[in-house]
Amino acid sequence: METGKIAINNRGIGMTKAFAELDKFAQYQGLNRKEALRLRLLTEEMFGMVQGIVGDFGAYFWLEGENKKTEIHLEAYVNMDMDKREELLSVSSSGKNMAAKGVMGKLRDLMESYLLNYEDISRYAADSGINMFPYDDYGMMYAGMDWNSHYWSLEKYKNGVEEHKGENSAAQAWDELEKSIVGKLADDVLVGIRSDKVELIIKKNFA
């Protein structure tokens, strides 16, 4: 089953409608009360991340599922250049983005990076020496034929963090995973670019 696509934005528009669609989806999939609650919690975490994205952000939300294997989808078009992003950040109270705290903070950073045009990413990285695809020490992968660039996988990130648990940065990352609803409940989270669209997919198998 695949639900219809619902337009949402970072001001909360469309989210009430999305939750109503989620409730119908959970019933159709035969999820019990506990499973439906977990699906809602994962969606709430996704929407909380969306509301932290800088600038005007809109996306399409929908759910897919079969035999209790569920996917929560978010799809947005690449719509920002580096100059616009820096201008938006300059008028914030701190002059910079909110610090990326926890797993969802990292996902927000990744989404914002992927929303930039490739040319801007390359130019900014070359000028500043800053990696515009953060958190690739443990989770970044080169995609196959399906994806046009990099994508980030929570499953690969978890595996990488676990392999380096003895290191300070990995220990902190593991602590974040332990405290994260998405880190505990989701089987995997993918963030990447397909053509001119940024996609975030949360996967959960309730079977």
C-alpha positions as CSV (number, residue, x, y, z in Angstrom):
1,M,0.0,0.0,0.0
2,E,1.1,3.6,-0.7
3,T,-0.7,6.6,0.7
4,G,-1.2,9.8,-1.3
5,K,1.5,12.4,-1.1
6,I,0.8,15.2,1.4
7,A,2.5,18.6,1.2
8,I,4.1,19.7,4.5
9,N,6.4,22.5,5.4
10,N,8.6,23.6,8.3
11,R,5.9,25.8,9.8
12,G,3.8,22.7,10.5
13,I,1.4,23.0,7.5
14,G,0.0,19.7,6.4
15,M,1.2,17.7,9.4
16,T,-2.2,17.2,11.0
17,K,-3.4,15.8,7.7
18,A,-0.3,13.6,7.5
19,F,-1.0,12.1,11.0
20,A,-4.6,11.4,10.0
21,E,-3.3,9.5,6.9
22,L,-0.8,7.7,9.1
23,D,-3.7,6.4,11.4
24,K,-5.6,5.0,8.3
25,F,-2.3,3.5,7.0
26,A,-1.7,1.7,10.3
27,Q,-5.2,0.2,10.3
28,Y,-4.9,-1.0,6.8
29,Q,-1.5,-2.5,7.5
30,G,-2.9,-4.4,10.5
31,L,-0.6,-2.7,13.0
32,N,-1.5,-3.2,16.6
33,R,-1.7,-0.3,19.1
34,K,2.0,-0.5,20.1
35,E,3.2,-0.7,16.5
36,A,1.0,2.2,15.4
37,L,2.4,4.3,18.3
38,R,5.9,3.5,17.2
39,L,5.1,4.5,13.7
40,R,3.7,7.8,14.9
41,L,6.8,8.4,17.1
42,L,9.1,7.9,14.1
43,T,7.0,10.3,12.1
44,E,6.9,12.9,14.9
45,E,10.7,12.7,15.1
46,M,10.9,13.3,11.3
47,F,8.6,16.3,11.5
48,G,10.5,17.7,14.4
49,M,13.6,17.6,12.3
50,V,11.7,19.3,9.4
51,Q,10.7,22.2,11.7
52,G,14.4,22.8,12.5
53,I,15.5,23.3,8.8
54,V,16.6,26.8,8.0
55,G,14.6,28.9,5.5
56,D,11.4,28.1,3.7
57,F,11.3,24.3,3.5
58,G,8.5,22.3,1.9
59,A,8.3,18.6,1.1
60,Y,6.0,15.8,0.3
61,F,5.3,13.1,2.9
62,W,3.8,9.6,2.3
63,L,3.9,6.1,3.7
64,E,4.5,2.8,1.9
65,G,4.0,-0.7,3.3
66,E,3.5,-4.4,2.7
67,N,3.1,-7.2,5.2
68,K,4.0,-4.8,8.0
69,K,7.2,-3.6,6.3
70,T,6.8,0.1,6.4
71,E,8.6,3.1,5.0
72,I,8.1,6.8,5.9
73,H,9.0,9.0,3.0
74,L,10.0,12.7,2.8
75,E,10.8,14.2,-0.6
76,A,12.0,17.8,-1.3
77,Y,13.4,19.5,-4.3
78,V,16.9,21.0,-4.3
79,N,16.0,24.7,-3.7
80,M,18.8,26.6,-2.0
81,D,22.1,28.0,-2.9
82,M,25.0,28.8,-0.5
83,D,24.5,32.5,-0.7
84,K,20.8,32.2,0.3
85,R,21.7,29.8,3.2
86,E,24.4,32.2,4.5
87,E,22.0,35.1,4.3
88,L,19.3,33.3,6.2
89,L,21.8,32.3,8.9
90,S,23.1,35.8,9.2
91,V,19.8,37.2,10.3
92,S,19.3,34.5,13.0
93,S,19.9,35.5,16.6
94,S,23.2,33.6,16.8
95,G,24.4,34.2,13.3
96,K,24.7,30.4,12.8
97,N,22.6,27.4,12.6
98,M,21.4,25.5,15.7
99,A,24.0,23.0,16.8
100,A,23.5,19.5,15.5
101,K,22.6,17.7,18.7
102,G,21.8,14.0,18.5
103,V,20.8,11.8,15.7
104,M,18.0,14.0,14.4
105,G,20.3,17.1,14.5
106,K,22.7,15.2,12.3
107,L,19.9,14.3,9.9
108,R,18.8,17.9,9.7
109,D,22.4,18.9,8.9
110,L,22.5,16.3,6.1
111,M,19.1,17.4,4.7
112,E,20.3,21.0,4.6
113,S,23.6,20.0,2.9
114,Y,21.7,18.0,0.3
115,L,19.3,20.8,-0.4
116,L,22.2,22.9,-1.8
117,N,23.1,22.8,-5.5
118,Y,26.1,20.6,-6.4
119,E,28.0,23.5,-7.8
120,D,27.6,25.5,-4.6
121,I,28.7,22.5,-2.5
122,S,31.8,22.0,-4.6
123,R,32.7,25.7,-4.6
124,Y,32.1,26.1,-0.9
125,A,34.1,23.0,0.0
126,A,37.0,24.1,-2.2
127,D,37.1,27.6,-0.8
128,S,36.6,26.7,2.9
129,G,38.1,23.2,3.2
130,I,34.9,22.2,5.0
131,N,33.3,18.9,4.2
132,M,29.7,19.7,3.1
133,F,28.6,16.1,3.7
134,P,29.1,15.8,7.5
135,Y,29.2,12.5,9.5
136,D,30.7,10.5,6.7
137,D,33.3,8.9,9.1
138,Y,30.8,6.2,10.0
139,G,27.8,6.4,7.6
140,M,28.4,7.9,4.2
141,M,28.3,5.6,1.2
142,Y,28.7,5.9,-2.5
143,A,25.4,5.0,-4.1
144,G,24.7,2.4,-6.8
145,M,22.9,3.1,-10.1
146,D,19.7,4.2,-8.3
147,W,21.2,7.3,-6.7
148,N,23.1,10.1,-8.3
149,S,25.4,11.0,-5.5
150,H,26.0,10.1,-1.9
151,Y,23.5,8.8,0.6
152,W,23.7,8.3,4.3
153,S,22.5,5.2,6.1
154,L,21.6,5.0,9.8
155,E,22.3,1.2,9.7
156,K,25.8,1.8,8.2
157,Y,26.4,4.6,10.7
158,K,25.5,2.4,13.6
159,N,27.8,-0.4,12.4
160,G,30.6,2.1,11.9
161,V,30.2,3.7,15.3
162,E,30.1,0.2,17.0
163,E,33.4,-0.8,15.2
164,H,35.1,2.4,16.6
165,K,33.5,2.3,20.1
166,G,36.8,2.8,21.8
167,E,37.4,6.2,20.3
168,N,36.0,9.3,22.0
169,S,34.0,10.6,19.0
170,A,32.5,7.2,18.5
171,A,31.6,6.9,22.2
172,Q,29.7,10.2,22.0
173,A,28.0,9.1,18.8
174,W,26.9,5.8,20.4
175,D,25.5,7.7,23.4
176,E,23.4,9.8,21.0
177,L,22.1,6.7,19.2
178,E,21.2,5.1,22.6
179,K,19.2,8.2,23.5
180,S,17.5,8.6,20.1
181,I,14.0,7.4,19.4
182,V,14.8,7.0,15.8
183,G,18.1,5.3,16.6
184,K,16.3,2.8,18.8
185,L,13.1,2.2,16.8
186,A,14.1,2.5,13.1
187,D,15.6,-0.4,11.2
188,D,17.3,2.1,8.8
189,V,17.2,5.7,7.7
190,L,18.4,6.8,4.3
191,V,19.1,10.4,3.3
192,G,20.3,11.2,-0.2
193,I,19.7,12.8,-3.6
194,R,17.9,11.3,-6.5
195,S,18.0,13.5,-9.6
196,D,17.0,17.0,-8.3
197,K,15.2,15.7,-5.2
198,V,16.4,15.1,-1.7
199,E,14.9,12.0,-0.1
200,L,14.6,10.9,3.5
201,I,13.3,7.4,4.2
202,I,12.7,5.8,7.6
203,K,12.3,2.0,7.4
204,K,10.6,-0.1,10.1
205,N,9.6,-3.8,9.8
206,F,6.9,-4.7,12.3
207,A,6.6,-8.3,11.0
